[in-house]
Amino acid sequence: MEESLDVLVLAGGVALGAYQAGGYAAYAAAGRRPAWLAASSIGAVNAVLIAGGPLDAACERLDAFWTRAAVDAWPGQRSHGLFRHAANWTNTLTARLLGSPSLFRLRTPLDPVRSEVPGLYDPSPLVAQLDDLVDWERVNGGEVRVTIGATDAETGEAVRFDTALGHRIGADHLLASGALLPDFAPVRIGERLLADGGLSANAPFEAVLHDEATAGADLTLFVLDLFARDGAPPLTLEGGDERRWDLLFGNQSWRRIEALAREETLRAALARLAAELPEERRADSVIATLLREARRRSVDLRYLSYRGPPDEAASQKMFDFSRASLADRREAGFDDMAAALALPPADSPGLTVRPIRR
């Protein structure tokens, strides 16, 4: 059996990304180290924070970033209820109107134009934060493979930047991956105008499972999604507004996982049939490929997704950077990852999918 690899897949969701910081804290506390980080949008920011320095200090870089991101226009207690709900909405609306000082600010007519397509916010503060916390040479140095997802704003095609394929990832790639239209302007890289990776694949796990370089290795895939497809039915207009986005993004990830599971089942069946062919037929290039797939690795996919409390700011929870909300999300990520790590290893070849529902 080839080497077993840990891979973290980090989805997008703006301020919900504090969940992933907590998940990584539990992961690191268990003594584990990722071989590969595949991410989009705010997940891509968390990915370069992890890879952009010594892994032993990755939690410190994540904590520094999310501590600076916290904004309290109206401090809310960690307890939940009507007061907390009002505080969350106040902080969300403040971020919408004024921005988050360490991440983005409302664009003015005097700001320099970074894109031929307008955006509501200027992400220059995020670039300054990344340059302060991230060693780009380490990101691109190969200690941890990093793949960043974006979406071609013209064709809709998923676009990947991968340090193992010779791409050099920098701040512009992060801005492109997080260019959620129309809040943030798309970024032109080369000939392509790129927007948020979540518009094509919010959790880009296909980049991992379709990769030839790791085709022979067993994989443990931790997918940290920021939207849960399953949840309580909405009882109010506000709840329906929030549930819409959870379903849109959560279902996007889950349907793609189901498609991958069907693909794995079909591949295994074809490989078994190919193995029964006469020796002379096995020399055919297509048959030889199927036979190699017969010895395919085991993929243990542990699917974590953020489930917020009922006092979140509905569909605008992505822009709630209040200290209490970020702390709650971090704690939820820590607990979910602890539950995922407590599972025994998958004991069967092919793709095993295990959702974490605490």
FENBEL-V851800 format. One record per run of one state. SS is the DSSP state (2 for helix, 1 for strand, 0 for the rest). FROM is the first residue (numbers start at 0). LEN is the number of residues. If there is no record, write none. Layout:
# FENBEL-V851800
ss=SS from=FROM len=LEN
ss=SS from=FROM len=LEN
This chain:
# FENBEL-V851800
ss=0 from=0 len=4
ss=1 from=4 len=6
ss=0 from=10 len=3
ss=2 from=13 len=16
ss=0 from=29 len=6
ss=1 from=35 len=5
ss=0 from=40 len=1
ss=2 from=41 len=10
ss=0 from=51 len=3
ss=2 from=54 len=15
ss=0 from=69 len=12
ss=2 from=81 len=17
ss=1 from=98 len=2
ss=0 from=100 len=3
ss=1 from=103 len=3
ss=0 from=106 len=14
ss=1 from=120 len=2
ss=0 from=122 len=1
ss=2 from=123 len=10
ss=0 from=133 len=2
ss=2 from=135 len=4
ss=0 from=139 len=5
ss=1 from=144 len=8
ss=0 from=152 len=5
ss=1 from=157 len=5
ss=2 from=162 len=3
ss=0 from=165 len=5
ss=2 from=170 len=7
ss=0 from=177 len=9
ss=1 from=186 len=3
ss=0 from=189 len=2
ss=1 from=191 len=5
ss=0 from=196 len=1
ss=2 from=197 len=4
ss=0 from=201 len=4
ss=2 from=205 len=4
ss=0 from=209 len=2
ss=2 from=211 len=3
ss=0 from=214 len=4
ss=1 from=218 len=7
ss=0 from=225 len=11
ss=2 from=236 len=39
ss=0 from=275 len=3
ss=2 from=278 len=5
ss=0 from=283 len=1
ss=2 from=284 len=10
ss=0 from=294 len=3
ss=1 from=297 len=8
ss=0 from=305 len=8
ss=2 from=313 len=6
ss=0 from=319 len=3
ss=2 from=322 len=19
ss=0 from=341 len=8
ss=1 from=349 len=6
ss=0 from=355 len=3
